Amino acid sequence: MFDILVYLFENYIHNEADIYVNHADLTKELSKAGFHDNDIFRALKWLDRLSALQENQTKPYLSKATSNATRILTLEEYRKIDTEGQGFLMFLEQINVLDATTREMVIDRVMDLDSNSISLEDLKWVVLMVLFNVPGRENAYAQMEDLLFDEPEGPLH
């Protein structure tokens, strides 16, 4: 399912293609690209839920998030987001790429993925997808895009 999300983001959303494609047409195209119908359905549902979060902030905890609070992960979240991922989320908050609300949106979308754990690379994609349509977070999106696509040159010492 995650491969479909990245495919859609790269080919439709990120490239500013017409993202108001009929679900049936999109399902056909994704099937032709080799994706399975069940995975396509789950990916489209995941994107619909992301859209609802971005537009309405439908989760009650999003309105109660404060910037000075320390986030403690639930046991399920802790199992899915490893220490490296948790550190990355904290780093993104410290450099103001994520705020408390967008952090919660990222965690919500990660928990809705159909895997037991998430790699750091996949977590970066989720953050990018969350930030894409959040009003007022254009700079954060650009900064996250740089973190995802810009590979450091030379040694990092």
N, C-alpha and C positions, 0 to 999 in steps of 0.2 A: 504494500500500500504506500509506503513512504516514497518509493521510486516514482509512483504516479504523481504524488504531491510535488516532488522536485521537477518532474517533467512538465507538469502544468505551469508551475511557477516560472520555469525558464522559457517556455514556449508561448505562454499567454500573458501571464500577469507581469512578469519582469520586463518583457519586451513590449509592453503596452499594446498588445494585440487586442482584438475585440474580445473582452472577457465575458460578454453577455451572450455566450454561445448556448444554444439549446442543449440541455443535458443529454437528450437522445443522440444528437449529432456528436457531442463530445464523447459519449460512451462508444459510439461507432468508431470514431477516430482512434480512441485509446485501445479498443479491441484490435483494430488493424495494426496498431503499433506493438501488439503482442501482450497486452495486459489482460488479466482475467476479469470477468464481469464482477465477481464478488469483491475483488480488490478495488475496482473502479467505483463501485457503489459506496464502499467504505471511505474511499478518498474524497469523493464528492460530498458525502455526508460530513466528513471532517472539515472540509472547506466551508460548508454551509454553517457549521457551528462556529467556526472562526469568524465568519462574516457577522454572525449574530452578536458575538462578543464585541467586535470592533464597532458595530453600529449602535447597539443598545446597551452594551455592558450588562447583559442579562443575568449575570451571576451576582448575587447579593454581596459577596465578599469584595467585589471590585470597587464598590462605592465606599467601603470601610477601610481600604488600604491606606496606610499612612507612610510617609517617606522616612520617618525615623524609627520604624518598627523593625525588629529583627525577625526574620522569617525562619521558623523551625519547620522542617519538612515532616509530613506524616510518614509512617513506616513504609507505606506503598510508594510514596514519592521518593523516599530515600533509597529504596530498592531499585527504582527505575532510573534515577539520575545519580550516577556515581559521583565520587568525591571530586573528580576533575570537572564534571559538569556543574556541580554545585559551586565550586570555586569560580568557574567561568561566569555563572549567573551573578555571583557576588561582585566580580570584577566589572561586569557590564553595568551594575547599579552604581558602583563607585565612580565610573567614568561617565555616568548619566546617559548611557544608551538605553537602559531600562529604568523605569520608575516603579513604584510599588504596584501600580495597576498593570502595567505591561508585563512585569515579572509574573504576576498571578495569571495573566492570560497565557504566557509561555508555559507555565507549569500545567495549566488546564489542558492545553493542546498536547503537551508531551504525554500526559496521563491518558489521553484519548487515542494514542497510537497503539497499534496492535502488537507491540513487542514487549518483552519483559524488561529490557533496558534500552538506553539510547546512547549512541556514541556522541562524542564531542562534536564531530562534524555534522551529524544529524541535528543536534541541539542548535547549532549555529543556523542551520536552515530554518528551523522552527522559529527562532528569534526573528530572522529576516522576514518570514511570512507574516508573523504577528505585527511587526512594525510597519509593514508595507502600507496599510490603509488606516493607520491610527492618526487622526488629525493632530497636527502640531508636533509630530515626531519625525518630520522629514530629515532633519539633521541626524537624528539617532539612526534612522534607516541608512543614510549614506555612510555613517561611521561603521555600522554593522556590515554593510556591503563591503567596505574596505577590509574589515577584519576577516570576512569570509573568502574574498577573492584575491587579495593581495598577499602573495607569498613573500616572506622575508628573504632577502638576498644575503648570502654569505653566512658566516657563523654568528650565532646569537649570544656570544659571550662578551 
